[in-house]
Amino acid sequence: MTTYEHIDQWIDAHFDEQVEFLQELVRVPTDTPPGNNAPHAERTAVLLEGMGMVAEKHAVPEADVLAAGLQSITNLVVRRKYGAGKTVLLNAHGDVVPPGEGWTKNPYGGEIEQGKLYGRAAAVSKCDFATYTFAVRALEAVAQPKAGSVELLFTYDEEFGGELGPAWLLKNKVIHPDLMVAAGFSYQVVTAHNGCLQMEVTVHGKMAHAAIPDSGVDALQGATHVLNALYAQNQLYKHVLSGVEGITHPYLNVGMIEGGTNTNVIPGRVTLKLDRRMIPEENPVQVEATLRQVIEAAAAKIPGVTVDIKRILLANAMQPLPGNKPLVDAIQKHGKAVFGEDIPALGTPLYTDVRLFCEAGIPGVIYGAGPRTVLESHAKRADERIVLEDLRRATKVIARSLVDLLA
Protein backbone atom coordinates (compact mmCIF):
# COMPACT_ATOMS: atom_id res chain seq x y z
CA MET A 1 0.00 0.00 0.00
CA THR A 2 1.35 3.47 -0.93
CA THR A 3 1.85 6.40 1.41
CA TYR A 4 -1.06 8.13 -0.34
CA GLU A 5 -3.38 5.21 0.37
CA HIS A 6 -2.31 5.11 4.02
CA ILE A 7 -3.11 8.84 4.23
CA ASP A 8 -6.56 8.17 2.78
CA GLN A 9 -7.14 5.48 5.40
CA TRP A 10 -6.09 7.79 8.24
CA ILE A 11 -8.49 10.50 7.06
CA ASP A 12 -11.35 8.00 6.78
CA ALA A 13 -10.62 6.70 10.29
CA HIS A 14 -10.66 10.23 11.77
CA PHE A 15 -13.43 11.72 9.67
CA ASP A 16 -16.06 11.78 12.40
CA GLU A 17 -13.64 13.79 14.52
CA GLN A 18 -13.04 16.16 11.61
CA VAL A 19 -16.78 16.74 11.16
CA GLU A 20 -17.20 17.44 14.87
CA PHE A 21 -14.36 19.97 14.64
CA LEU A 22 -16.17 21.77 11.81
CA GLN A 23 -19.44 21.74 13.75
CA GLU A 24 -17.72 23.43 16.69
CA LEU A 25 -16.36 26.14 14.38
CA VAL A 26 -19.76 26.80 12.80
CA ARG A 27 -21.38 27.16 16.23
CA VAL A 28 -19.31 30.24 17.09
CA PRO A 29 -20.72 33.18 15.03
CA THR A 30 -18.33 35.34 13.04
CA ASP A 31 -20.76 37.71 11.34
CA THR A 32 -18.83 40.49 9.63
CA PRO A 33 -20.14 43.10 10.17
CA PRO A 34 -20.03 43.59 13.11
CA GLY A 35 -16.78 41.63 13.02
CA ASN A 36 -16.28 40.57 16.65
CA ASN A 37 -14.16 37.61 15.60
CA ALA A 38 -11.56 37.20 18.34
CA PRO A 39 -13.85 34.78 20.28
CA HIS A 40 -13.84 32.39 17.33
CA ALA A 41 -10.05 32.49 17.18
CA GLU A 42 -9.89 31.72 20.89
CA ARG A 43 -12.21 28.74 20.49
CA THR A 44 -10.28 27.49 17.46
CA ALA A 45 -7.00 27.74 19.36
CA VAL A 46 -8.43 25.62 22.19
CA LEU A 47 -9.64 22.96 19.75
CA LEU A 48 -6.28 22.91 17.98
CA GLU A 49 -4.46 22.57 21.29
CA GLY A 50 -6.56 19.50 22.00
CA MET A 51 -5.04 17.99 18.84
CA GLY A 52 -1.49 18.84 19.90
CA MET A 53 -1.24 21.95 17.71
CA VAL A 54 -0.12 25.19 19.32
CA ALA A 55 -1.58 28.28 17.66
CA GLU A 56 0.23 31.60 17.86
CA LYS A 57 -2.31 34.36 18.52
CA HIS A 58 -1.67 37.59 16.66
CA ALA A 59 -4.18 40.17 17.84
CA VAL A 60 -4.54 43.16 15.53
CA PRO A 61 -4.33 46.45 17.48
CA GLU A 62 -7.76 47.71 18.51
CA ALA A 63 -7.27 51.08 16.80
CA ASP A 64 -6.62 49.39 13.45
CA VAL A 65 -9.61 47.09 13.85
CA LEU A 66 -11.98 49.91 14.77
CA ALA A 67 -10.69 52.05 11.88
CA ALA A 68 -11.63 49.22 9.52
CA GLY A 69 -15.19 49.18 10.90
CA LEU A 70 -14.75 45.91 12.81
CA GLN A 71 -14.65 45.01 16.52
CA SER A 72 -11.92 42.43 17.16
CA ILE A 73 -9.51 40.27 15.16
CA THR A 74 -7.02 37.68 16.33
CA ASN A 75 -5.19 35.86 13.55
CA LEU A 76 -3.90 32.35 14.23
CA VAL A 77 -0.67 30.79 12.95
CA VAL A 78 0.26 27.15 13.54
CA ARG A 79 3.84 26.32 12.53
CA ARG A 80 4.86 22.71 11.88
CA LYS A 81 8.58 22.52 11.06
CA TYR A 82 9.98 19.19 9.88
CA GLY A 83 13.44 20.20 8.67
CA ALA A 84 15.23 22.36 6.13
CA GLY A 85 13.26 23.20 3.00
CA LYS A 86 10.33 25.17 1.68
CA THR A 87 7.38 26.37 3.73
CA VAL A 88 3.86 25.70 2.46
CA LEU A 89 1.13 27.83 4.04
CA LEU A 90 -2.57 26.87 4.13
CA ASN A 91 -4.93 29.81 4.68
CA ALA A 92 -8.66 29.83 5.46
CA HIS A 93 -10.78 32.70 6.74
CA GLY A 94 -13.38 32.47 9.48
CA ASP A 95 -15.26 35.73 8.96
CA VAL A 96 -18.49 35.65 6.96
CA VAL A 97 -21.48 37.80 6.08
CA PRO A 98 -24.46 37.71 8.50
CA PRO A 99 -26.98 34.88 7.89
CA GLY A 100 -29.83 36.96 6.45
CA GLU A 101 -33.32 35.59 5.98
CA GLY A 102 -34.82 32.37 4.64
CA TRP A 103 -32.95 29.73 6.61
CA THR A 104 -34.64 26.39 7.26
CA LYS A 105 -31.73 25.31 9.50
CA ASN A 106 -30.05 27.03 12.44
CA PRO A 107 -27.27 29.15 10.86
CA TYR A 108 -25.05 28.29 13.83
CA GLY A 109 -26.24 24.76 14.42
CA GLY A 110 -23.90 22.69 12.29
CA GLU A 111 -26.81 20.34 11.58
CA ILE A 112 -26.20 17.34 9.34
CA GLU A 113 -28.86 16.10 6.95
CA GLN A 114 -28.49 13.73 3.99
CA GLY A 115 -24.72 13.98 3.97
CA LYS A 116 -24.57 17.78 4.15
CA LEU A 117 -23.50 19.98 7.05
CA TYR A 118 -25.47 23.23 7.28
CA GLY A 119 -24.43 26.56 8.76
CA ARG A 120 -23.09 29.99 7.97
CA ALA A 121 -19.45 29.61 6.84
CA ALA A 122 -19.82 25.83 6.54
CA ALA A 123 -18.73 26.10 2.90
CA VAL A 124 -16.90 29.46 2.88
CA SER A 125 -14.63 28.89 4.57
CA LYS A 126 -14.66 27.31 8.01
CA CYS A 127 -14.78 23.97 6.22
CA ASP A 128 -11.17 24.54 5.18
CA PHE A 129 -10.09 25.12 8.77
CA ALA A 130 -11.01 21.42 8.98
CA THR A 131 -9.61 20.46 5.55
CA TYR A 132 -6.19 21.90 6.26
CA THR A 133 -5.94 20.91 9.92
CA PHE A 134 -6.74 17.27 9.27
CA ALA A 135 -4.61 17.16 6.12
CA VAL A 136 -1.63 18.21 8.22
CA ARG A 137 -2.51 15.70 10.93
CA ALA A 138 -2.72 12.92 8.33
CA LEU A 139 0.58 14.02 6.77
CA GLU A 140 2.36 13.86 10.11
CA ALA A 141 0.77 10.61 11.25
CA VAL A 142 1.53 8.73 8.04
CA ALA A 143 4.28 10.38 5.98
CA GLN A 144 6.21 11.76 8.96
CA PRO A 145 8.00 14.37 6.80
CA LYS A 146 11.64 15.19 7.53
CA ALA A 147 11.99 18.29 5.35
CA GLY A 148 10.25 21.63 4.95
CA SER A 149 7.46 23.19 6.98
CA VAL A 150 3.71 23.62 6.89
CA GLU A 151 1.91 26.61 8.38
CA LEU A 152 -1.79 26.89 9.08
CA LEU A 153 -3.08 30.45 8.86
CA PHE A 154 -6.61 31.26 10.04
CA THR A 155 -7.67 34.88 9.49
CA TYR A 156 -10.82 36.94 10.04
CA ASP A 157 -11.22 39.86 7.66
CA GLU A 158 -11.46 38.40 4.15
CA GLU A 159 -14.92 39.96 3.77
CA PHE A 160 -13.28 43.37 4.32
CA GLY A 161 -10.38 42.73 1.94
CA GLY A 162 -7.76 40.90 4.00
CA GLU A 163 -5.87 44.03 5.05
CA LEU A 164 -5.93 43.02 8.73
CA GLY A 165 -5.33 39.36 7.97
CA PRO A 166 -2.72 38.28 5.41
CA ALA A 167 -1.69 41.84 4.51
CA TRP A 168 -1.09 42.75 8.16
CA LEU A 169 0.81 39.52 8.85
CA LEU A 170 2.97 39.89 5.73
CA LYS A 171 3.71 43.53 6.51
CA ASN A 172 4.76 42.66 10.06
CA LYS A 173 6.86 39.70 8.84
CA VAL A 174 4.88 37.19 10.86
CA ILE A 175 4.63 34.98 7.79
CA HIS A 176 6.54 34.64 4.53
CA PRO A 177 5.99 31.20 3.00
CA ASP A 178 7.43 29.86 -0.22
CA LEU A 179 4.08 28.53 -1.49
CA MET A 180 0.51 28.90 -0.30
CA VAL A 181 -2.97 27.45 -0.76
CA ALA A 182 -6.16 29.26 0.25
CA ALA A 183 -9.71 28.08 0.85
CA GLY A 184 -11.61 27.08 -2.28
CA PHE A 185 -13.75 24.39 -3.84
CA SER A 186 -12.92 20.78 -4.64
CA TYR A 187 -13.47 20.44 -8.36
CA GLN A 188 -11.10 23.11 -9.65
CA VAL A 189 -7.79 24.68 -8.70
CA VAL A 190 -8.03 28.43 -9.13
CA THR A 191 -5.02 30.36 -10.38
CA ALA A 192 -6.61 33.78 -11.06
CA HIS A 193 -9.57 35.78 -9.84
CA ASN A 194 -11.42 39.04 -10.27
CA GLY A 195 -10.64 42.25 -8.44
CA CYS A 196 -13.24 44.15 -6.46
CA LEU A 197 -13.95 47.84 -5.95
CA GLN A 198 -16.54 48.77 -3.31
CA MET A 199 -17.77 52.34 -2.98
CA GLU A 200 -20.20 54.29 -0.83
CA VAL A 201 -22.13 56.96 -2.71
CA THR A 202 -24.03 59.59 -0.67
CA VAL A 203 -26.52 61.69 -2.62
CA HIS A 204 -27.40 64.98 -0.90
CA GLY A 205 -30.53 67.01 -1.51
CA LYS A 206 -32.57 69.22 0.82
CA MET A 207 -35.09 67.79 3.26
CA ALA A 208 -38.57 69.34 3.16
CA HIS A 209 -42.19 68.68 4.15
CA ALA A 210 -43.97 66.52 1.60
CA ALA A 211 -46.83 69.04 1.50
CA ILE A 212 -44.46 71.61 -0.03
CA PRO A 213 -42.08 69.48 -2.09
CA ASP A 214 -40.78 72.38 -4.16
CA SER A 215 -39.11 73.79 -1.04
CA GLY A 216 -36.75 70.82 -0.98
CA VAL A 217 -34.45 68.88 -3.27
CA ASP A 218 -35.27 65.17 -3.56
CA ALA A 219 -32.11 63.17 -2.92
CA LEU A 220 -33.90 59.97 -3.87
CA GLN A 221 -34.66 61.34 -7.32
CA GLY A 222 -30.97 62.11 -7.68
CA ALA A 223 -30.11 58.62 -6.45
CA THR A 224 -32.47 57.16 -9.04
CA HIS A 225 -30.53 58.88 -11.80
CA VAL A 226 -27.32 57.46 -10.33
CA LEU A 227 -28.79 53.96 -10.16
CA ASN A 228 -30.02 54.10 -13.74
CA ALA A 229 -26.57 55.22 -14.91
CA LEU A 230 -24.88 52.42 -12.98
CA TYR A 231 -27.19 49.75 -14.35
CA ALA A 232 -26.62 51.10 -17.87
CA GLN A 233 -22.90 50.57 -17.25
CA ASN A 234 -23.68 46.99 -16.28
CA GLN A 235 -25.07 46.36 -19.75
CA LEU A 236 -21.90 47.73 -21.31
CA TYR A 237 -19.73 45.47 -19.16
CA LYS A 238 -21.21 42.40 -20.84
CA HIS A 239 -19.19 43.27 -23.94
CA VAL A 240 -15.87 43.49 -22.04
CA LEU A 241 -14.69 39.88 -22.07
CA SER A 242 -11.83 38.30 -20.14
CA GLY A 243 -9.34 35.93 -21.70
CA VAL A 244 -9.08 33.96 -18.42
CA GLU A 245 -11.02 30.69 -18.45
CA GLY A 246 -13.69 30.73 -15.75
CA ILE A 247 -14.07 34.52 -15.79
CA THR A 248 -16.55 36.16 -18.14
CA HIS A 249 -16.95 39.94 -17.91
CA PRO A 250 -17.00 42.77 -15.33
CA TYR A 251 -20.19 43.50 -13.45
CA LEU A 252 -21.62 45.82 -10.85
CA ASN A 253 -24.04 45.33 -7.97
CA VAL A 254 -25.76 47.86 -5.69
CA GLY A 255 -26.11 45.87 -2.49
CA MET A 256 -27.40 48.47 0.01
CA ILE A 257 -29.61 51.57 -0.15
CA GLU A 258 -30.45 53.73 2.88
CA GLY A 259 -32.00 57.17 3.23
CA GLY A 260 -34.91 59.39 4.13
CA THR A 261 -36.42 60.13 7.53
CA ASN A 262 -40.17 59.53 7.14
CA THR A 263 -42.90 58.87 4.59
CA ASN A 264 -44.08 62.50 4.61
CA VAL A 265 -40.61 64.04 4.23
CA ILE A 266 -38.72 64.79 1.02
CA PRO A 267 -35.50 62.80 1.51
CA GLY A 268 -32.43 64.97 1.98
CA ARG A 269 -29.93 62.15 1.81
CA VAL A 270 -29.68 58.71 0.21
CA THR A 271 -26.67 56.40 0.47
CA LEU A 272 -25.83 53.59 -1.94
CA LYS A 273 -23.15 50.93 -1.52
CA LEU A 274 -21.91 49.30 -4.69
CA ASP A 275 -19.62 46.43 -5.59
CA ARG A 276 -17.77 46.51 -8.93
CA ARG A 277 -16.03 43.27 -9.95
CA MET A 278 -13.01 43.77 -12.20
CA ILE A 279 -11.62 41.17 -14.58
CA PRO A 280 -7.84 40.62 -14.41
CA GLU A 281 -7.27 42.62 -17.59
CA GLU A 282 -8.79 45.83 -16.17
CA ASN A 283 -6.89 48.73 -14.59
CA PRO A 284 -8.40 49.43 -11.13
CA VAL A 285 -7.43 53.12 -11.21
CA GLN A 286 -9.20 53.60 -14.53
CA VAL A 287 -12.24 51.64 -13.36
CA GLU A 288 -12.65 53.83 -10.29
CA ALA A 289 -12.15 57.06 -12.21
CA THR A 290 -14.76 56.07 -14.79
CA LEU A 291 -17.29 55.12 -12.12
CA ARG A 292 -16.82 58.44 -10.35
CA GLN A 293 -17.43 60.30 -13.61
CA VAL A 294 -20.59 58.30 -14.33
CA ILE A 295 -21.98 58.93 -10.83
CA GLU A 296 -21.19 62.62 -10.79
CA ALA A 297 -22.67 63.18 -14.25
CA ALA A 298 -25.88 61.39 -13.31
CA ALA A 299 -26.32 63.32 -10.05
CA ALA A 300 -25.74 66.63 -11.83
CA LYS A 301 -28.96 66.14 -13.83
CA ILE A 302 -31.01 67.17 -10.78
CA PRO A 303 -30.44 70.84 -9.81
CA GLY A 304 -29.37 71.19 -6.18
CA VAL A 305 -28.20 67.60 -5.81
CA THR A 306 -24.61 66.96 -4.77
CA VAL A 307 -22.79 63.68 -4.29
CA ASP A 308 -19.99 62.34 -2.10
CA ILE A 309 -18.13 59.23 -3.23
CA LYS A 310 -15.97 57.19 -0.86
CA ARG A 311 -13.95 54.09 -1.66
CA ILE A 312 -14.63 51.31 0.86
CA LEU A 313 -12.46 48.57 -0.60
CA LEU A 314 -10.07 48.01 -3.47
CA ALA A 315 -8.94 44.44 -3.93
CA ASN A 316 -6.75 43.83 -6.95
CA ALA A 317 -7.29 40.87 -9.23
CA MET A 318 -5.16 37.79 -8.64
CA GLN A 319 -2.56 37.33 -11.33
CA PRO A 320 -0.96 33.86 -11.45
CA LEU A 321 2.78 33.61 -10.75
CA PRO A 322 4.92 31.12 -12.74
CA GLY A 323 6.06 29.54 -9.46
CA ASN A 324 2.60 28.12 -8.75
CA LYS A 325 3.21 25.14 -11.06
CA PRO A 326 4.18 22.68 -8.27
CA LEU A 327 0.92 23.52 -6.47
CA VAL A 328 -1.20 23.11 -9.60
CA ASP A 329 0.52 19.89 -10.62
CA ALA A 330 0.19 18.26 -7.19
CA ILE A 331 -3.46 19.20 -6.72
CA GLN A 332 -4.44 18.15 -10.24
CA LYS A 333 -2.60 14.83 -9.88
CA HIS A 334 -4.18 13.90 -6.56
CA GLY A 335 -7.52 15.50 -7.35
CA LYS A 336 -7.88 13.18 -10.32
CA ALA A 337 -6.85 10.17 -8.21
CA VAL A 338 -9.28 10.97 -5.38
CA PHE A 339 -12.25 12.43 -7.30
CA GLY A 340 -11.87 10.30 -10.41
CA GLU A 341 -12.00 13.27 -12.76
CA ASP A 342 -9.75 15.98 -14.13
CA ILE A 343 -9.37 19.05 -11.91
CA PRO A 344 -9.09 22.07 -14.23
CA ALA A 345 -6.89 25.09 -13.46
CA LEU A 346 -8.86 28.27 -14.16
CA GLY A 347 -10.05 31.65 -12.88
CA THR A 348 -13.00 32.57 -10.69
CA PRO A 349 -15.17 35.70 -10.48
CA LEU A 350 -14.69 35.80 -6.69
CA TYR A 351 -11.96 37.83 -5.02
CA THR A 352 -9.83 36.39 -2.22
CA ASP A 353 -6.86 36.97 0.07
CA VAL A 354 -4.56 35.04 -2.28
CA ARG A 355 -3.95 38.17 -4.33
CA LEU A 356 -2.08 39.62 -1.33
CA PHE A 357 0.38 36.74 -1.33
CA CYS A 358 0.86 36.95 -5.09
CA GLU A 359 1.48 40.69 -4.82
CA ALA A 360 4.20 39.84 -2.27
CA GLY A 361 5.78 37.45 -4.79
CA ILE A 362 4.51 34.27 -3.12
CA PRO A 363 2.95 31.80 -5.59
CA GLY A 364 -0.48 30.64 -4.51
CA VAL A 365 -3.60 28.85 -5.64
CA ILE A 366 -7.12 28.38 -4.32
CA TYR A 367 -8.23 24.86 -3.44
CA GLY A 368 -10.27 23.28 -0.66
CA ALA A 369 -13.56 21.62 0.25
CA GLY A 370 -16.67 22.59 -1.64
CA PRO A 371 -18.96 21.97 -4.62
CA ARG A 372 -18.49 22.81 -8.27
CA THR A 373 -20.01 26.29 -8.01
CA VAL A 374 -20.64 29.00 -5.44
CA LEU A 375 -24.35 28.67 -6.20
CA GLU A 376 -24.40 25.03 -5.08
CA SER A 377 -22.80 25.90 -1.75
CA HIS A 378 -25.42 28.58 -0.93
CA ALA A 379 -22.53 30.79 0.16
CA LYS A 380 -23.85 34.18 1.31
CA ARG A 381 -27.39 32.77 1.03
CA ALA A 382 -29.75 30.88 3.29
CA ASP A 383 -28.97 27.25 4.15
CA GLU A 384 -25.27 27.37 3.31
CA ARG A 385 -23.97 23.80 3.31
CA ILE A 386 -20.97 21.58 2.66
CA VAL A 387 -21.25 18.08 1.22
CA LEU A 388 -19.30 16.02 3.73
CA GLU A 389 -17.93 13.69 1.06
CA ASP A 390 -16.36 16.74 -0.63
CA LEU A 391 -14.77 17.67 2.69
CA ARG A 392 -13.36 14.16 3.11
CA ARG A 393 -11.95 13.96 -0.41
CA ALA A 394 -10.52 17.50 -0.48
CA THR A 395 -8.68 16.71 2.76
CA LYS A 396 -7.11 13.69 1.08
CA VAL A 397 -6.06 15.79 -1.92
CA ILE A 398 -4.38 18.41 0.28
CA ALA A 399 -2.63 15.84 2.47
CA ARG A 400 -1.35 13.89 -0.55
CA SER A 401 -0.21 17.13 -2.22
CA LEU A 402 1.75 18.14 0.88
CA VAL A 403 3.71 14.90 0.62
CA ASP A 404 4.81 15.88 -2.88
CA LEU A 405 5.44 19.55 -2.09
CA LEU A 406 7.66 18.79 0.90
CA ALA A 407 9.61 16.00 -0.82
ABEGO torsion letter per residue (X at the ends): XBAAAAAAAAAAAAAAAAAAAAAAAAABBABOOAGBAAAAAAAAAAAAAAAGBBBBBBBBBAAAAAAAGBABBBBBBBBBBAEBEBBBBBBBBABBBBAEBGBABBAAAGBBBGGBBBEBGAAOAAAAAAAAAAAAAAAAAAAGBABEBBBBBBBAAAAAGGAABAAAAAAAGABBBABBBBBBBAABBBABBBBBBBBBBBBBBBBBBAABAAABBBAAAAAAAAAAAAAAAAAAAAABBBABBGBBBBBBBBABBBEEABAABBBABBBBBBBBBBBAABBAAAAAAAAAAAAAAAAAABBGBBBBBBBABBBBBBBBBAAAAAAAAAAAAAAAAAAGBBBBBBBBABBBAAAAAAAAGBBBBBBBBEBABAAAAGBGBBGBBBBAAAAAAAAAAAAAAAAAAAX
